[in-house]
Amino acid sequence: MRLISRKLPRLIRRLLILVFFLAACWIDLVSAVAQDKPFLHSLFTDHMVLQRGINVPVWGWASPGDKVNVSIAGQTATAIADDDGRWMAKF
């Protein structure tokens, strides 16, 4: 019983973090649809650090079929929004 009681608070914390993360993603999606223009996920901000040596995905929402150009540090990638308005570009 002691083992279960020690792990329970950790599980509750992880579930709360997951719920807050999903709520933030939902809010981003709803606000993107309301703006009806290309929208970058709020995860991508000024001064963020990207991992070197891998393909870095960048995503967001736009009107379905829109072409989105994304530039980071002189590199440019292009993506086209799908039927749901989601797009992803990789650098």
C-alpha positions in Angstrom: 0.0 0.0 0.0 2.8 2.4 0.7 4.1 2.1 -2.8 0.7 3.0 -4.3 0.3 6.0 -2.0 3.7 7.4 -3.0 3.1 7.0 -6.7 -0.5 8.5 -6.7 0.5 12.2 -6.3 3.1 11.8 -9.1 0.4 10.3 -11.3 -2.1 13.1 -10.5 0.6 15.7 -11.3 1.3 14.1 -14.6 -2.4 13.9 -15.5 -2.9 17.6 -14.6 0.1 18.6 -16.8 -1.4 16.6 -19.7 -4.8 18.2 -19.2 -3.3 21.7 -19.2 -1.2 20.9 -22.3 -4.2 19.6 -24.2 -6.2 22.6 -23.1 -3.5 24.9 -24.4 -3.5 23.1 -27.8 -7.3 23.3 -28.0 -7.2 27.1 -27.3 -4.5 27.6 -30.0 -6.7 25.7 -32.5 -9.8 27.6 -31.7 -8.1 31.0 -31.9 -6.5 30.0 -35.2 -9.8 29.2 -36.7 -11.3 32.5 -35.5 -8.4 34.5 -37.0 -8.7 32.8 -40.4 -5.1 33.4 -41.3 -1.8 31.5 -41.0 -1.2 30.8 -37.3 2.0 29.4 -35.8 1.6 27.1 -32.7 2.3 29.0 -29.5 5.0 26.5 -28.7 7.3 28.5 -31.1 8.4 31.7 -29.5 11.3 34.2 -29.5 14.6 32.9 -28.2 13.5 29.2 -28.3 16.2 26.6 -28.8 16.0 24.1 -31.6 17.9 20.8 -31.7 20.7 20.7 -34.2 21.3 17.7 -36.6 17.6 16.6 -36.9 14.7 17.6 -39.1 12.9 20.2 -37.0 9.1 20.3 -37.5 7.2 23.6 -37.3 3.4 23.6 -37.4 0.3 25.6 -37.2 -3.1 26.3 -38.8 -4.3 28.2 -41.8 -7.2 28.2 -44.2 -7.5 24.9 -46.0 -5.3 24.8 -49.1 -3.2 27.9 -48.2 0.5 27.8 -48.9 2.6 28.7 -45.9 6.2 29.8 -46.0 8.3 29.6 -42.8 11.8 31.0 -42.4 14.2 30.3 -39.6 17.8 31.6 -39.5 17.9 32.1 -43.2 16.3 28.7 -44.1 12.9 28.6 -45.7 10.4 25.7 -45.8 7.0 25.6 -47.5 3.9 23.7 -46.4 0.3 23.5 -47.7 -2.6 23.4 -45.2 -4.7 20.2 -45.4 -8.5 20.0 -45.5 -8.6 20.7 -41.7 -6.3 23.7 -42.1 -3.3 22.0 -40.4 0.2 22.4 -41.9 3.7 21.3 -41.0 7.1 22.3 -42.4 10.4 20.6 -41.6 13.8 22.2 -41.6 
